[in-house]
Amino acid sequence: MSFLRPDHAPTAPMHRRLLPLLALLCLPWSSLALALDPPKAHALAQSERWLRLLHYEAGHSTVITQSYFLDPHGADDPEAELLATHAALAAPFDPEQADAHARCRFPARAQWLATALNAPELAAPLGHCPKLDAWLGPDDHYDLSLVFVSGYLENPASLFGHLLFKRNLARNSGNRGLLDTSINYGAKVPPGENGLIYVVRGLFGGYRAAYTDSRYYTLDHLYGEEELRDLWEYRLNLSAAEQSLLWLHTWELLPVTFRYYFLRDNCALYMARLLEVAIDGPRLIPEQVYWAIPVELFRALDARERDGAPLVAERRLRRSRQHRLADAYHGLPAPLRQRVAQVAQDPTQPLAPLQVGLDPEAQIALSDTLLHYYRFRLSSDTPAAELDGLRQGQHQALLARAALPPQAAWVPPSSAIAPSLGHGPASVRLGLVSREVGGNALEVGLRPALHDLLANPAGQTPGTAMQVFDLRLRSGEEGLSLERLELLRIANLNLATTDLPGDGRLSWGLGVAYQARDLACTECRLTRLTGAAGHSWRLADQGYLYLHLDGLLPLGSPLDEGLGADLAADLQLARGNTHGLGLSLRRRWEQWDEEAVAGRGQGELVYRYSPVPEWELRLEWRYARAHEGLATLSLYR
């Protein structure tokens, strides 16, 4: 949606618009030179930059903290807020109350208005701003990055991933930027909030949200070390003036709050809105959307240019602790991997005998990989009985490494693909169906987000699935029918990245869907809640096998009329990103309306061909008391 045009913009009553101008009469004559004439004020108030600074959408600011506005009606009247801001910026500066002055509270507004009016004195520091100066720190060269944190299926707030802003100071480049300032955005959730209550309140705007600042190392530790999530840093190609405007506007937003909605008004939308303050062009995430997914913002950044150059200057990957272990372990020659595995089986055994016969470079590689392993185990859900042994092994590895020459740990380059280079979050599906019961049919599908286990893995976390509002309609002999509406399906195989002890956790899944009972009855449909738990094994060349026990509960039926269970074995194979093969075998025990159905077998075989992430062809065969074949073509956007 475009910004408000003058003929559609809210207009304040004349007496309200004149009040800030009358207030200027009380200022010294030097300030009267800065007075705004009404046509100029009106034009500036309708400018895109000013409306973005006020966070206007659909004629109203999304900021709900009243102190953000200098005019009582500023949340609805951009012109009144402009005049009030102009008057406040031109007001006398009291060094004793410097932090309360508009130039210290709203430095981004001051910078923009000074440029728009060609009046540098508006933004000139009439005195120091102690709090702002302390937050900005020493004057140093910097640039800005937007960071994508991969999805974390253990927490509903992070199912689709998360976003951070990061200010990259030149003086911190030697420590990987861990001392840089990062900006987070999220709901203000009370400690210990129940997960179900969180989901309900988050969906319906029951929380406020805010921007917060912290050192980057705190978030790097939380996401990369504790939650084992990869962090992709997209360094932005912004001018010095754009960087300054964005960072100063961040300072303006730290004291205020917004309304939080999990699906739309979340970190993706509000990080986009913060970035849009500094750059020209259309919205990175349009106003008319019902949901905002983090990866959409990064895809929009990849597609945007600034002065003929890409807006994204560079992508850098910060691997999770688990993936750093995997990269180091698989980069070793086989004999060294065997020694690492031998130590991992009993960390308390002496390390020195295993170093015999190794040159210094091999000893460094051995001790560095062991340190990765111990840090991973000590930061994950390790049984308490194993902690002392792991700490002892870590101590030995540290001593061994300290006795060797200093050398940067070698880690082979990662083959991971940036999330914005994978397929889009939404897909449209068209297919032909041949059924044993019901005849042939045409199938149309729509899924707003995101991917299943067999989808092209480029840019995705391996062994995870996240599907929301997966809709399937069929048109056949009986007319148009709803084949399936999958409200939610989550799967996390928690794949091990190595064959070392403690790598890999419980594999699980959860789903809610309205679908056909089986393929033998085209009119028998029910809403079913499923939960699954089991174990998974990683296979060579991007494949995996998982064995799950699924529990089935038809919703809306008495428990004695709709219980069931599956024992499922699923095999997923891939050949690069282009080909995929999935095989599912199930043994189902279920009861429907006093009709016991015990021990029926089910099966599914799927082949995927995806020459590019945007397109996908699937050939499918399914059996559940009857069989059907499908050929479908999907477009991801």
C-alpha positions, -999 to +999 in steps of 0.1 A: +000+000+000+013+034-009+017+061+017-010+086+024-015+110-004-024+147+004-060+142-007-064+112+016-043+124+046-059+132+079-062+170+084-062+187+117-086+215+126-072+250+118-068+260+155-048+229+163-024+234+134-019+271+144-010+264+180+026+253+174+031+283+151+018+307+178+041+291+203+070+302+181+062+338+189+076+333+224+110+322+210+140+345+203+141+362+169+169+337+159+143+309+160+117+328+140+139+323+109+131+286+112+093+291+111+074+269+085+050+284+061+017+263+058+022+249+023+057+237+031+045+222+064+016+204+047+039+190+020+065+177+045+037+162+067+026+140+038+060+129+027+068+092+029+098+097+051+078+116+078+050+091+078+076+063+082+092+081+111+058+082+128+051+046+118+018+055+101-003+027+085-038+031+072-039+067+085-028+060+121+004+054+139+011+019+152+030+033+181+008+030+212+030+050+236+016+085+238+049+101+249+062+094+214+041+122+201+047+159+208+012+169+198-018+153+217-032+143+183+001+133+167-009+096+164-037+106+139-025+139+125+010+139+109+008+177+102+001+186+138+030+164+149+053+179+123+045+214+135+049+204+171+082+187+164+095+217+145+086+240+174+103+217+199+135+214+179+137+252+177+130+257+214+158+270+237+182+244+249+187+240+286+220+221+294+206+211+328+177+192+311+195+182+279+181+147+276+146+160+277+151+183+247+135+172+214+169+171+197+181+145+222+148+125+223+142+126+185+176+129+168+163+111+136+134+136+132+159+164+137+183+151+111+156+145+085+139+179+091+172+198+090+179+182+056+144+187+043+144+224+052+181+230+045+184+242+081+214+224+096+210+244+128+179+223+136+201+193+141+232+211+154+241+201+189+232+231+210+246+211+239+255+175+247+229+147+250+244+126+277+222+095+273+222+095+235+260+101+234+266+072+258+244+049+237+261+059+205+296+054+220+328+068+205+327+081+170+339+052+148+332+038+113+304+014+112+278-003+089+246-022+096+235-058+092+202-075+094+206-110+110+184-140+102+182-165+130+170-199+118+137-214+130+135-230+164+106-254+166+108-258+204+093-223+208+061-211+191+075-175+189+104-187+167+088-213+144+095-192+113+129-178+125+138-145+140+155-112+131+181-089+146+197-056+136+234-053+143+257-023+142+291-034+130+318-011+145+352-012+128+370-016+162+351-048+169+359-066+137+386-086+154+362-103+178+336-113+151+315-083+162+305-100+195+308-066+213+287-048+188+252-035+197+223-055+184+186-046+183+159-071+190+121-069+187+096-091+204+066-094+226+068-085+263+058-118+277+056-123+315+081-148+329+067-184+331+038-177+307+020-209+298+027-219+262-009-223+252-018-190+267+011-174+248-001-187+215-037-175+221-027-141+233+000-137+206-025-145+178-051-120+190-029-091+201-028-098+238+008-085+242+027-054+237+060-055+219+091-033+219+126-029+205+154-037+229+192-033+227+220-055+240+255-066+232+255-091+202+273-118+222+243-123+245+221-131+216+248-151+197+252-172+228+214-177+233+206-186+197+239-202+185+251-220+217+220-228+237+193-231+210+217-244+183+204-221+156+224-207+126+227-169+122+229-154+087+242-119+087+232-097+057+254-067+056+236-037+041+249-013+015+236+019+030+251+054+028+265+071+059+234+094+061+210+064+058+229+044+085+228+075+108+191+080+102+182+044+109+204+041+140+191+074+155+156+064+148+163+032+167+171+053+197+138+071+194+119+037+194+136+021+225+112+037+250+079+029+231+057-001+226+035-015+198+008-041+196+021-076+190+003-101+167+022-134+161+013-138+124+017-102+112+028-075+136+059-095+146+097-091+143+096-095+105+072-066+099+087-042+125+123-048+115+112-041+079+095-009+091+126+002+109+147-003+078+122+014+056+127+046+075+162+049+060+157+037+024+136+049-005+112+029-025+081+007-018+076-011+014+098-042+019+067-059+034+034-044+020+008-031+043-019-054+029-006-087+042-022-111+067+011-126+078+047-117+078+075-143+077+111-134+083+125-150+052+102-128+031+121-097+042+154-112+032+141-121-002+129-085-006+163-073+004+180-095-022+157-081-049+164-044-039+191-022-053+205+011-042+223+034-067+227+005-091+243-018-065+226-046-045+212-035-012+228-066+004+265-061+002+275-094+018+261-126+034+280-141+063+271-173+082+276-178+119+271-216+124+255-230+155+276-248+180+263-281+167+270-273+131+305-259+139+312-293+155+299-311+124+320-289+100+352-295+121+345-333+125+337-340+089+367-319+078+391-344+095+407-373+077+392-407+087+420-417+111+416-385+131+378-389+132+383-423+147+404-409+175+378-382+182+351-408+184+373-429+207+377-400+231+340-391+229+331-426+241+351-420+274+361-384+279+379-392+312+406-414+295+440-398+291+444-378+259+482-380+255+483-416+242+459-407+214+482-379+203+512-402+198+524-403+162+505-371+152+523-340+139+515-307+155+490-297+129+471-330+134+472-326+172+458-291+169+429-304+147+422-332+172+421-309+202+401-282+184+375-307+173+372-322+208+367-287+222+339-281+198+324-314+209+327-307+247+312-272+243+283-286+223+276-313+249+279-289+278+255-264+262+228-289+253+205-311+273+231-335+286+222-358+315+237-346+348+255-379+353+277-372+322+286-336+330+316-343+353+332-366+327+327-340+299+342-312+320+372-334+327+376-341+290+373-305+281+400-296+307+424-321+291+417-308+256+423-272+268+456-282+283+466-301+252+457-272+230+476-247+252+508-267+248+506-264+210+516-234+188+489-208+183+469-213+151+434-205+140+412-235+140+406-247+104+370-253+095+360-263+060+337-239+041+301-246+047+278-258+020+248-242+037+226-220+014+213-186+026+176-187+035+167-160+009+181-182-019+158-211-012+122-214-023+096-188-013+074-193+017+040-196-002+031-222-028+004-228-053-002-264-065-020-278-095-024-316-100-042-345-117-055-373-095-063-409-105-084-426-078-096-462-073-127-448-056-143-416-070-126-415-104-103-389-118-101-354-103-083-321-106-066-308-075-058-272-066-037-264-035-026-233-016-001-232+013+009-198+027+039-213+046+064-229+045+078-264+036+075-301+042+102-327+048+106-336+012+107-300-002+139-286-018+162-283+012+180-252-002+180-225+024+160-247+049+170-264+081+175-301+073+150-325+089+123-299+097+089-292+084+065-262+090+032-261+071+004-237+079-031-235+064-023-261+037-055-262+016-064-288-010-095-287-032-106-313-057-130-313-086-143-346-098-174-367-105-190-356-072-182-319-079-160-296-059-149-309-025-125-300+003-099-327+002-078-314+031-072-284+053-041-288+074-041-260+099-007-268+112+020-294+108+054-293+125+081-319+124+116-317+139+137-348+133+165-333+155+190-349+131+224-358+145+252-340+125+279-366+135+281-401+148+294-389+182+276-397+215+250-371+225+245-357+190+208-360+181+177-358+202+141-369+203+124-367+169+088-354+171+059-341+151+025-323+157-004-317+134-040-306+132-059-313+100-094-317+085-091-345+059-105-377+044-106-406+068-090-428+042-090-432+004-119-458+003-145-433+014-145-399-004-172-385+019-158-396+053-139-367+067-128-357+102-107-332+121-077-351+135-050-341+160-018-361+157+013-362+178+044-382+170+077-391+187+105-414+178+141-414+165+158-404+132+190-414+115+209-393+090+218-410+058+244-401+032+238-375+006+210-355+024+188-384+033+173-396+065+152-423+080+129-418+109+107-442+129+077-426+147+049-437+169+019-414+161-011-409+183-044-400+166-073-382+181-104-372+160-116-338+174-152-334+183-158-371+188-161-390+221-129-407+230-144-442+228-154-435+192-122-421+178-089-433+191-060-444+170-023-450+167+003-453+139+036-471+139+053-453+110+086-458+092+095-429+069+125-428+045+135-395+028+163-395+002+177-366-018+202-362-045+215-327-042+186-302-042+171-313-075+157-348-067+140-362-037+124-396-029+101-402+000+088-436+012+063-439+041+050-472+055+025-473+084+005-498+104-026-482+118-049-491+146-080-470+148-117-471+158-144-451+141-180-450+154-178-484+171-162-499+140-128-513+150-102-511+123-072-529+136-038-533+120-045-519+085-014-511+065-009-477+047+018-465+024+030-436+003+057-432-023+067-397-036+092-385-061+102-348-062+119-331-091+129-294-085+153-280-111+151-245-094+138-237-059+107-219-074+093-249-092+086-284-081+071-315-098+059-344-077+047-379-086+028-396-058+012-429-050-008-435-018-026-465-003-051-463+026-078-490+021-078-479-016-051-463-037-046-432-058-019-416-080-011-379-083+010-357-106+013-322-092+032-290-102+039-264-075+051-228-078+068-212-048+066-174-043 
